[in-house]
């Protein structure tokens, strides 16, 4: 099912003396294509969970409209929207078995949608098989691991085959290995069912690994929408560039003068047709090429061997961070007896941003 958000805005009344309204979502416009998995990505407080609550019907927008297909559902109650919602804290009923938890949404169906107990049990078993917990149907939540509980919550959301599946940071309570395993399961299930899915997370690695599209938000405003790799390779501004990537992008203060880009005193790249100005320079960790005659010189701090890669830790007076992390192939040999290390920079891994607006400068 296609989902369209038009000029969606949510304001919360202010508290205290000033009583200034808080705008959690600000003029949000986006169309979610049918059958896609979209990641809402951003730091805490950016409005992603509020957007999810507006989609689910748990909150009503201050302005704007929400369409499911061609139907305006802006003021439709949550129970009539045909959505499945998975919370961060699982929200399972502790006194019910796995089977009973999964069946619960089906027990509330009325009229011609009402099912027999046998039909509900069959659907619950199908949903349990989908998330690979069909052998745990008689257990209660306290007898399950965190990953198993999360699978029950997903099965419960899927059992009535919703038009829209909403996932609110569903992996944040799991350990690293379970997070990886469960996100792969979510992607598999979404592909098998073809259900339009919105996945909220502050973890950019999660969003990039399973999403067809990502929406990067800041202060309730969309900063960039696109396929994960495209957004990573073509960030629209400094915030997006800094938010995506592990390790994070290295940021420097620099300047453009006479058609050349300078970081400190080093002219690292030609930038023809760009006017002279102060800039921020972002270089991805994988954008450094070790070279004895490299254009960019840094003070060597240390080397971390990571198997197939080497992480070179260095410093530079122009760096915005405490240190610079450069990832190069383990085939390279770094002379740790030297005080400095020199690099050439891959042009497609370097981004230039205006110092005032922080918008990206094309060159």
N, C-alpha and C positions, 0 to 999 in steps of 0.2 A: 504494500500500500504506500502510495506517495504521501508525504507529509509536507505541508507548506506553512511557514511561519511568516506573517506579514506585520512589519512594524511593531513587533512584540516588545512591550515595555512593562516592567514590574517595579513599582515604587513601594517602599515600606515607610510608614510614618516615622518621623524623627523622634528621638527621646532627649530629655534634658532641657536646658534653658533655650537653646537655639531652635530645637525642634525642626531641624532641616531634614527633608525627606532623603532617604537612602535609595538610590537607583541601582537595583541589583541586576536588571537586564535592561539595556538601553537600545531601543529601535533595532531589534534583532530581525533580520530578513534572511531567510534561507529556505531552500527546497531540498528535501531529502528524497532522492529517487527511490522508487519501489525496489525492495529486496536488497538494499545496501546496508552495510554496517558503518555508522558514522561515529567517530570519536569526538566528544566535546572535551577539549583539553585546555587547561589553564591553572594558575596558582590558586590557592585557597582564597575564597572571597571574590572570585572573578565572575560568578553568576551562573556557572554550569549546572549546579544542582537545582537552582531556582528555575532554570530553563527546563530541566527534566520534570520538575514539579508542575510547571505550567502545561507541559505536554500531557502529563498523566491526569490532570484535572484536580490535583491536590491543592493547587493555588489558582486563583483567577487573575488574568493579566489586568494591569491598569489601563493599558491601551493595546491596540493591535488585535489580530485574529489568528486562529489556528484552524487549518483545514486538514482533515484526513480524507485523502482522495478529493472528491468534489464537495464533501460535507463540511460545513462550518460547525466545529465542535467547541468553539471558544467558551461557551457557557454550559456545555453538556457535562453532567455529573461524571465523576471518575468511573463509577460502576457501569456506565453505559458506553464507555469509549472503546471497549474491547482491547485493553492494553494488559500486558504482563509486566510486573514491576519487581525487580530484585534489589533488595536493600543491602547496604554495607554490612549490617549486623545480622543478616540472615532472617531474623524475625520468624523463627519457627515456633510452633506451639509445643512446649516441652512435654505436655501430658499425652500428646498424640504420637502414634507411630509414624514412620516414614510414609507408609501408604496413606494413612489418614491425613497427614500434612499435604501430600500431593493432591489428594482427592478434594480437599476443602473448597477450592474455587468452584468445583463441579456441583457441590451440594447446595450452592446458592442459586443455581439456575432454576428458572421458573417457566411456566407455560409450556410451549411446544419444544423448548430447549431442555426441559427437565429429563434427566437420565435415570435409568434403573441402577440399583447398586452394582449389579454385575457389569453393566456398561461403564460405570465410573471406575470400577476396579481394573477393567481392561485398559481404559485410557491412562490410568495412573501407572500401570505396568509398562505401557508403551513409552510414556514420558521418562520413567525410571531407566528403561533400557537405553534411551537416547543419551542419558548422562552417565550410564554405566554404574547404576546403584541398585539394579533390580534384585540383587542378592541380599539387600539390607532392609527389605520392606517391613519387617516386623520389629525393627529396632526403634528406639526413641532417640531424640536429638542428643541427649547426654551420653549416649553410647557411640557417638560418631566423632570422627576427627573434624577439624575445621573445614578441610577440603570437601569431605563428604556432606557436611551440613550445607555448604554452599551449593553443591550439586542438587541437594533436595530443594533448596530455594529456587534454583533454576528450573527444575522439573515442575515445581508448583506453578511457576509463571508460564511454562510452556503447555501445560496439560490441556488448556482450553483453546490452544492454537490462536494466540492473540493476533490482532492486526499489526500491533506495534509492541516490540519488546524493549523495555527501558531498564538499563543496568546502572545503578548508582554506586560507583566505586566498589564493585563486588569482590575485588581481590585484595583490598588493602589490609584485611585481617589475616592473610595467609603468609606462610613463610616463603622464601625466595623460590624454592623448587616447586612448591604447590602453585604459586602464582603463575609460573611458566607453564605448568601442566594444565591448569584450569583455563588460562587464556587461550591455549590451543584448542581446548574442548569447546569453549564458547564460539570460537571461529568455525570449528567443524560443524557444530549444531546449527549455527546461523546459515551456513552454506547448504546444509541438508534440508532445512525447513524453508529457506527463502524468506523468512520473516524480516521485515524492516526493523533494524535495531539501532538504538542510540546508547552509546557506552560513555559514561562520564568517568573521567580519571584526571588526576594531577600528574600521573606518571607518563611522561612522553614516550618512553620505550614501549609501554603497554599499548598506548594509542597507535603508535606507528606500526607495531607488529601485526595488528589484527584488523585495522580499519581500512575500509575502501576510501574513505575521505576523512579528513580531520578538520575541526573548526577550532582555531586557537583564539581564546578569549582573554581579555584583560579589562577589569573594572566594568564588567557588564557589556562590553563592546566587542564585536567580532574584529579581530585584527587580520586574520587570513584564513581562507578556505581553500582546500585543494587535496590532491592525493599526497599521502605522507612523504614520499620521496621527493615530490615536486616542491613541497613546502620546505623541506630540509635543504634542497639544492638552490631554491630561489626565495629566501626569506624576504618579506616585504619591508621589514623594519628591524631595528636592533633588538627589540623585545622578543620577536619571534626567533631570531637567530640565536639569542642567548637561551631561550627556553627549550629548543630542540637540540638534541645531541648529547651523547654520553661517550667520553667526557665532554663537558660543555665547551663551547667555542672560546678561543682566546681573543680578548678584546684589548685594543691598544688605542691610545690617542695618536693622531697623526695629522698630516696636512698634505694638500695637493698644491704644488707649486711648479709652474713651467711645464705642465704635462706629465709630471712625475709624482708618484705617491711616496711620501716619506713616513717612516716610523722612526722617530728620533732623528738621527743624522743619516740613517740608511735609506737610500732610494731603492725601494723593493720592487717597483713595477712601473711601467709606463701606463699613463691614463690619459690618452689623447682626447681632446675635445671636452675636457672637464675643467671648469673655471677654478681658479685658486681659492681655497677655503680650508678651514679647519674641519677635520673629520674624525670619526671613529673607524677603526679598521678591525674587522673580525676575520680570524683565520681558524678554520676547523683543525682539530688535532692531526687529522690525516693529511693536511695540506702542506706539510713541511717535507722538504727533500734535503737530506744531509749532503753538504758539499763544502769542500775546503775553500772554495772561492765563492761561496754563497753571498747573496746580497744583504742578508739579514744576520746580524751578529747578536748573540745572547751570552750571558754569563752562565756557564755550566754549573748546575747544582748536583745532579746525579742521574743515574740510569736505572730503570726498572725493567727487568727481563720478564716478559709475559708469554713465553713460548714462541708463537709464530711472529709476535711483534715485540718491539722495544719501545718503552715510553721514556723519552728524554725530558728531564725536568730542568728548566732553566729560568733565568730572570732577565728582565729588561726594564729600564727606567720608564719606558712609555707604556708598560703593561698596566691595565686596570686591575688585574688580579695579583695575588701575592706571587704566583709562579706561572710559568708557561708549560703546558703539557703538549709534547709533539710525539705522535705515534708514527714510527717508521718500521720497516721490515727488519726482522732479526738477522737478515743477511748483512746488514750494515754493521760496521765496527766503529764504536764511538771511543775516541781517545780520551779517557777520563783523567789523564795526566794534565790535560790542557785546561786552562781557566775559562776558555770561551768555546762556543760551538757556533757553526755557521750553517745557514739554510738558504736554499732557494725556495720560492713559494709557488705552489700550483695555482694558476690563475682562477680555475673554477672552484677553488676552495677558499678564496679570499673575497670578502664583501666590504664595501665602503659605505658608510652611513654619514649623512649630514650631522654636524655637531649640534646644531640647534634643534632640528625636527626629529632626528634619529631615523629618518626615512632613508631607504637604500638608494644609492646613487648608481645608476647604470653606466657602464663604460665599456 
